[in-house]
């Protein structure tokens, strides 16, 4: 029970970064030990709230008087930092739950990560008794830099003060989180608003921290290192919350290559391996995803420096170079990333040409090697004065420029409001120092070390702007219901079962007959009308062509009899033979649903048919999804886009989009869909029709004895 002298806060804290009071439970008197650092940091760095020490061993720790238990405190703390070993954590957490402490932080290892899943279950059992949220265990905690709220033992704080700024960092791993902080500090550019590590994530994880960190008014960009996502992570909610505030979320996803493609029954699973799903989902939700720490840091600086100036659709490049070969290099690198150069108007070219002393200019602008840095700065100033928007990149080399003079000169220039200016060295010897980068940064100018890294950052910024624009126009979402996973096993539907169900929901399928013997095949073909498609319809044969189970364009009764005889030879006891009317169209599209172990159900859209795996021309969308997003994914397929020709292209694309949305609605309505692959779906611009002609559909089946 809470001591009578304790005061319960009238308003419960719903964000640990807002904590006004912190209790350290079990602190050491040695500030160098992990169990002594938190209290030392709170005291030495000047936490603006209230902090307490709880110890049954010492009367005082690091100058702070102690109480024996949490219930002896004058208030229920917003955060209790549990610095003891694993077994002690469980006991201390029990008291936190009983008192209603909003947040507890557990540093100790020795839980599920070491095989002690029994301890995880004990923690879950305690948490279920109340409303306490646990951060960790096996984490280094969190910090709000501006408030010196240091619920952590991070060794970074033992070295130097962390510069205050607008970058929030999140990492499941404490070690990588420390490394990320060190790297940002070493660059001498971006400061931090807050950072956190989540450890084993028994109670709180990525989604929680994305919303807590993103909601902080000091945060302009959120950078994350994530090893894995859990079923509790709601990326849609995180993306929506961040998007509403204009906060870019940058994720370096680890473990992309270790698991490979999930064992699957269809092309969909083979194409959408887990690592590929991760990149696609994160790029779709947040507009970008990183594959290296360097890229994460580059994007962090880019979004920090240009905060509030990246939602502009204007993403064209203007590049100032000092040699003709650089012109070719920048053209190639930009084209590789789908970036374009601004067309400079004649008046701008004339004015720049007068400054350079040349009439042969374009973009990139080759100004040659100028005799002095001042001359180069004069030309750069002229370029800026004639450039209304987009990205301007100024190259630099110590062979021609004094970097101190160059940084100071650029920092003193008037930069048009719509322009985002970068300085990029030409060689590894042309490093811009942290001091020079700091001078540029104060003027709203960013320096990145290579042309490729600069253009990667610009490409990511453009992608983020596009995704933000698309999300704002999405409208109704479909597929949310599919995120729930019924219990039980799975089984496959036959084509007849799938087609009948689809037809009832308005999804277009060809007229067909299900028959069992050769004579009936011929009779059905004559009734449907030649030409026809004749296929084996066996729930256990997923890839019909692999077993010789498909005959397309059968023109007469003799052909139907020959096909029926062949199919009868591979026909199982429960299988039938499907005789279908030939659907119009030569454009083959694949639409699939697969369930990723990390991200749940994802929609796969792309080129279909027999060459699906070889073409590998697909997009992967997380659910729920909107009609504009589906339409964009269809258009992104190179094969589909190039094969649709004629006056009815736009109408066909609209019809195809409608069919995909109707398939998702059908799957939601059924409520038992595990995975599906519709391949091919035939699209015909001449008739503006779309027809689903084949399918692999697996459904959940209740376990024996289970209640429906």
N, C-alpha and C positions, 0 to 999 in steps of 0.2 A: 504493500500500500504506500501511497505517497505521504511523506511526512507532512504534518499539519502546517509547517512553516513554508512548505513549497508553494510556489505560485504557478498555476497552469496558464500558459499564454492563451488569450481569448481567441486569437486567430491562428489556425494551424498553418505552418509553413509548407508550401507545396513545391518549393524549389530549393535544393540545398545551397545553391549559390547566393540565396537571400538570407542565409542563416545569420541571426543576431547573437546567438549564444552557442558555444561549443564546449563539450565536456570531454576530456581525455581520460580514458579509463585504463588504469594500470601503467602510468608513465614511469620511465626510468629516470634516475637522477643524472645519468650520463647523456648529455645532449648529442653525442656522436652515435649513440646506439639508435637503431630504428625506432625503438619504443620511447626514446627521449626526444626525438627531433620535433614532433608535432607541437608539443608544449613550448619547446624552445623557439620554434618559428613564430607561433602566435604571440609570444612575448617580445622577442627580439625585433620582429618585423612590424610590430605595432598593429595587430588586429583591432579594428575600430569597435568591435562588439565586446561581448563578455565571454571570458573563458575560465574554465574550472579544471581542477585536477582531482581525480577520484582514485584513492589508494587506501588499502587496508594495511599497508606496510609502513608507509612514511607519513609523517605529519606535515611535511613540506617537500615540494619537488621544484627545483630550479626557481626558488623564490616565490612559488605559488603555494599557499596553504591548501591542504587537502581535506576532503571528506571521505568517509569510509565507503559509502554507497551512493548511487545516483539519486536515491530517494532522500538523501540528506542535503541535496542542493537546494538553493533558494528558488529555483524554477526548474521546469522541465526543459532541458536544452533542445535547441533545434537540431543539433547534430551531436551524436556521441561517437567518438573515435575509439575503437576497441583495439588496443595495441598489443594485447596479450597473445599467447599461442593458441592453436586451433581449439583445443578442448576448453580453454578459458573463454574463447569467443562465444561459444554456445551458452555458457552460463551468463555472461554479461549481456548477450542479446536477449535472454529471457527477461532480464530486468528492464531492458529498453522497451520491450513489447508491453510489459505490465504497466509501465509508466506512460506509455503512449508517445515515446520519443519519435518524432517524424522520420529522422534518418539516422542510420548507424553505418559506420565505415569499419570494415574489418580488413586489416593488413595481412593477417596470417595466411600462410600456405598450409598444405596438408589436408586438402579437401578432395573434391572430385578429380582435380588435375593429377593427384597422386594415387588415385584408386580408392580413396576413402569416401565412396558415395554414401556410406551410412551417415557420415557427418553432414553431407548435403541434405539428406532427408530429415535429419534432426533440425537443421536450420529452417527448412521449409515448414516443418511442423510448428515451430515456434512462431514464425512469421504469420502463419495462418490464424493465430490466436488474436492478432491485433492489426494495427494499421501501419506499423513501422516498416519502412523500406530499407533494404540492406544494399550498400554499395560494396561490391566485392563478393566473397573474400578473395585473397590472393591478388590484391591491387595495391597501388601506391597512393590512392586517395584522390583528392581534388583540391583546387585552389582558385579563388577569385583574386586576381593579381592586384587590381586597384584597391580592394578593401583589405588586402593582406589576410584574407580568410584562408588559412593553410591547414586544411584537414588532410595532411599528407606527411610522408617521411622522405619525399624525393630528395636525392643527394644534390640535385642541381641548385637547390636553395642554400646549400652549404658553401657554394663557390662564390657566386655573384648574385646581386639583386636582378630579378627578371624585369626587363623594361616593360612598362605599362603601354598597352596599345589596344588594337581592335581585332586581333586574331584570337579565336577560340580553338583549342586543340582537344581532340578526343582520341584515346587509344585504349584498346583492350589490354595491351601489354604495357606495363609500367616502364620496362627497359626501353622500348621503342618510343614511348612518350617522352622519356628523358632525352633520348637522342634527337628527337624532333625539336624540343625546346633548345637544346644546345646548338643545333644547326641554324635555327632562326636567329639566335643571339649572335652567332659567329658571323652571319651575313651583315649584321649591324643595321638592319632595315626595320622589319616589322616587330612591334611589341605585342604583348599578349593581354587579352581581357581576362581569360580564364582557361583552365585546362583540367582534364579529368582522365583517370583510368578506371576501367570497369571490372577487370579481373575475370572471375568465374561467372559473373552475371547471374547469380541465383535469383535475384529480385529485380535488379535494374540493369538496363543495357543500352544499346545504341539509340533506340528511339527515344528513351527517356532523356538521355544526355543531349541528343540533337535538339530536342525541344527546350530543355533547360538552358543550354548554352546559347542557342539561337534566340531565346527570348531576352537575354541579357542586353540592356540598352547599349553597353559598351562594345558589343560584338558586331563586326561588319562582315566577317567571313569565318566559316567553320571548316577546319581541316581535320580529317579523321584517318586513322590507320585501323582497319578492321580485319581480324583474322577470319571470323565467321559470323553470320547472322543467325538469329534463332527464330523459331516460329512466333515468338512474341514481338518481334520487330515489325513495326508497321511503317514501311518506307513511304507509302502514300501519305500517311499522316505527317511524317517528318518533312517530306518534300513540300506539302501544302503549307505547313507552319512556317518553314523557311522562306518559301516563295511569297507568302503574304507580307513578310518583312523585307523582301529583297535580299535575303542572306544567301550567298552561294554556299553550297555544301560540297566539299571536295573530298573524295574518298580514295585512299590507296587500299585496294583489296588484296589481301595476302591469300596464299593457298589456292591460287587459280589453277595450277597445273598438276596438283597431286592426285586429284580424284578422277580427272578425265570425264569422259562421257558416262553417264549413268546407264546401267543395263536397261535396255528398252526393247519394246516389241515392234517399234516402227522406225521409219526414217527420222521422224521428229526427234526422238531421243538420241539418235546417233548424231544428228546435226547439232543439237542444242546441248552440248556437254556442259558440266556444271561451271567450269571456268568461263566459258563463253556466255552462259546465262548471266553470271555475275556482272561481267562487263556491260552487257546489253541492258540489264535491269537498272544498274546504277546510272548509266548514261541516259537512259530514258527518264528516270525519276529526277536526277539532279543536273542533267545536261553535260556531265563530264565524269570521267573516272581516270585515276592514275595507275601507272604500272611500275613506278619507281619512286623512291624518296625524293630524288632530285626534281622530278616532275611535280610532286606534291608541293615542295617548297616554292618552285617557280610559280605555280598557279596561286599559291597562298599570297605571295608578294604581289602578283598581278592584280588579284581581286582586292587586296588591301589598298594598294596605291591608287587604283582607279575606282574605288568605291563610289557608287552612285553614278558612274559614267559608263557602265557596261551594258545597260539594258537597251541602248541605242541600236537600231538595226544597221546603222552605218558601220560596216566592218572592212571597208576597202583599205588597201595599203598604199602608202607613199614611202619610198625608200631612197635615202641619200647615200650614194656609194662613192668610192674613190678610184675605181678601176672598171674597165669594160668587162673583165671576167666576172666581177661581182654581180654585174647585171644578169648574166646568165645563171649564176648560182642562185640568186634570189628568186628569179623566175621559176627555176626548177623546184626549189624548196616550197615556194608558195603553191605551185600547181599540185605538188604531192599532197598538200593538205586542203585542197579545194578553196584556197584563198585567191582573191583577185586584186588587181591594182587599180587605183583611181585613174580615170582618164583626165589628165590635166588640160584645162582649157587653154586656147592659144595665148590669151593675155598673160596667164600665169607662167606659161613656158617662156614667153618673151622676157618677162621680168626676171625670172630665174636665170635665163640665158645671159642677160645683161650682167647679172652678178657674177656668173661663172666666166663669161667671156667666150661663150660657145653658142652656136645656133643649132646644134645637133643634140637635142635633149629629148628624153622620154621619161617614162617611169617604169623601173627604177631610174633615178637621176644620177648619171655619172658625171661628177664635178671634177674628176681628176685629182691629182695630188696638189693641194694648195701650198703656197710658199710659207704661210704662217697659220697658226691656230686661229688668229683673229680673222683672217680671210675666210677660213672654213666656217667660223661662227657667223660671219656676215651672210654667207650663202644659206646656211641653215635658217637664219632669221627670215630671209626672203622666202624660203620654202614655206615656213610656218605662216607667214603673213598672207600667202595665197592659197592656203589649204583650209577649207571650211570644216572638215570633219574627218573621221576615220582614224587610222593608225599611221603615225609618222615614225619611221625608224631611221636613226642617224648612226651610221657605222663610225668606228673610231680605231685608230692605230697609233701606237707610240712612235712609229717610224715617221709620222707626219704631225702628230698632235701632242701638245702638253696636256695631260689628262686633268691636272688641277685647274688649269685655265679653261679647258673645255667644260668641265663640270660646273665651274662658277659661271661661265658665260651662258650656258644653256639654262641654268637655274635663274638667271636674271632676265630671261626672255619672257615676253608676253605670249602665252600659249592660248590659241582660240578655245573657247569653251567646249566645242565638239571634238577636239583633237586629243588623242592619247599618245604621248610621246615616249619612245624607248631609245636608249643608247645601247648599242651592241658592238663589242670589240670584234676585231677581225681575226685575232690569233690567240692561242693560249698564253702567249707572252704579254698580251694586251689586257691584263687583268685590271679591272676597276676596283680600287680599294674600298674597304668598308666606309671610310670617311667620305670618299668621293660619292659612293652610292647614297650615303646619308644626305649629302648636299642636294643631290638630284631628287631624292625622295621628298625632301621638304618642299620642293618646288612642284611636286606631283608628277615627277618623271621617274621611270623605272629603268634599271639596267639589268640585263640578263646576259650570261657569258658567251652564248653562241647563237648564230642565226637560227639553227634548228630549234633550239629551246625557246627562243623568242617567238617563233612562228607557232610552235606547239601551244604556247600559252595563249596566243591570239586566237588560234583555232578553238581552244577550249572556251574562251570568253564568248566567241561567236556562237558556239553550240549552246552555252548556257542561256544566252539571250534568246535564241530560237525556241528552246524548250520552255522558257518562261512565257514567251508569247503564245506558244501552243497551249500550254496549261491554262492560260487565261481564257481561251476560247473553247475549251473541251466540251462543255455542256454535260449531258447525261452520261453516266458511266455504266458499263455493263461488265458483269463477271465477278462482282464482289461475293456472291453466294458460293462461287466455285472455290473460294479460299478455305471453306470449311471442309473437313475430311471425315466422311462417315467411317465407322468402324466396320471391320469384316474383311473378307478376301475380295478378289476381283475375278471376273470372267468376261469373255468377249461376246459381243453381239454378232449375229450373222448380218450379212448385207440386207437381207429381207427385213429383219427386225429393225435395223437402223433406218433403212429407207422409209418404212411405214411410219416410224416415229417422226422422222424429219418432215415427211409430207404433211402430217397432221399439224405441224407448226409453221407450215408455209414455206419451208426450205425446198427449192426446186430439185427434184430427182427425176430420172427418166422413167417412162412407163416400162414395167418389167413383169415377168412371170417367174415364179419359183416352181421348178419341176424336178422329177426324180429319175426319169429314164430317157433313153435316146428318142423314142417315138414322140414323147411329150416335148422334147427339145425342138424337134422339127415342127410340131404342131404350134407350139408357142411362138416360134420365130415367124411362122406364116401369119399368125394372128397379130403380132406386134407390127410386122411389116419390115421387109428387108430395106437396107442392111441393118444388121443387129450386132450386138456384142454378147458373147456367151462366156460365162465365167463360172468357176467352181464357187460355191457359197458354203464354206466350212469355217466355223468359228475357230478351228485350230490351225487353219492355213491363213497366215496373215499376209504373206507376200505371194500372191497368186501366180505372178509371172515366173517366179523362181522354180515353180513345180510344173510349169506348162499348163497352168490353169486359166489362161485368158486367151480368147479369140476375138479380135476386133474387126469390124467391117465385114462380117459374114454376109455374102451376097445372095445365096440361094439355098434351097432345101438340101441339096447334096452337101454343101459346105456345112450346114447346120448339123446334118447327121454325122459327118466326120468329126466335128467339134464335140458333139454329144458323146460319141464313142470314146474319144480321148479322155474327156472329163469323167466319164463313168468309171474308167479304169483307176482313177485316183480318188474316187468319191468314197467318203467314209459313211458309216451307217446312218448318222444323223444329218449328213450334209445333203444339200440340194444343189441344183444347177440353176443359175440365174440367166434368163434371156432378157436383154434390155434393148430398148430403142436406142439407136445411135444419136447422141446429143451433138448439136452443132458446135463448131469452134475448134481451133487448133491450139489456143493458148492454154497451157496447163498450169494450174495454181495449186499449191499445197497450203492447207490450213490445219494446224495441229495444236493440241493442248497437251502439255506434259507437266508433270509435277516435279519441281526441283527440290532437293532435300533442304536447301537453304531458303529459297525464295518462294516456294509454293508453286501455284499454277502459273504458267506463262503461256502466251499465245505465240505460235510460230507461223509466219506468213512468208511465202516466197514462191520460187519456181518449182513446179511439180512435175509429175510424170516419171518415166523410167530412169531419167538421168538426174533425179533429185540430189542424190548424194554427191555425184560428180560435179554438178553445177554449184552446189552449196551457196545458193543465192537467196538468203533468207533474212528476215528481221525477227527479233524476239521482243515481245512486249509483255510487261508485267500486267497483271490484272488487279483492279478493274481498269478498263480501257474505254476510250471514247471513239465516236465515229471519225472525227478528224485524224486521230492517231492511226486508226486502221487504214484510212484512205492514204495517209502518208506512207505507211509501211508497204502497201501494195505498189505505190508509185516508186518506192526505193528499190524494188526488184528490177535489176537490169534486164533480165530475160523477159519478164512479164511486160515491162514498159516497151521494150523494143519489138515484141511480137504482136502487140495490139495495134492494128493499123485500120484506117478507114474513118468514115464520118461518125461512126457511133462510138468512138473511143471513150469520150467523157461519160456518155450514158452507160456504157459497159462497165467502166470503173465504178460509177455510182452503184450500179446493180451488184457488182461484185462486193463492194463495201457493205451494202445492205445484206447480202447473203452471209457474210462473215458475222455481222452483228446479230442476224437471226439465228445463226448456229450457236452463238454464245447464249442468246436468250433461251434457245431450246435446251441447251445443257443445264442452264440454271433451273429451268422449269422441271426437268426430269429429277434433279436433286441427287442422282446416284452416279453421275459421270466421273470416272477416274481419269482416263486420258482418251484422246481421240486423234485420228489423222484422216482427213478427207483429202485424198490424193489419187487421181487428179480431180480438180474442179475445172470444168471446161468453160472458157469465156469466149463469146463470139461477137465481135463488134458489128458484123453485118446485120445480125438480128437483135443485137443488144441484149442477148440472153446469157444466163449463167446456169450451169447444171452440175450438181454433185453426182459423180458417176461411180465413185468407189470410196470405201471407208474401212478403217480399223477403229473400233470403238470398244473400250473396256469400261465395265461398270462395277461398282461395289456390290458385293453380295453379302447378306447377313451371315454371321456365323451360326452354325446349327444351334437351335435353342434360344437365339437372341430374339428379343421383342422388336418387331418392326417399328 
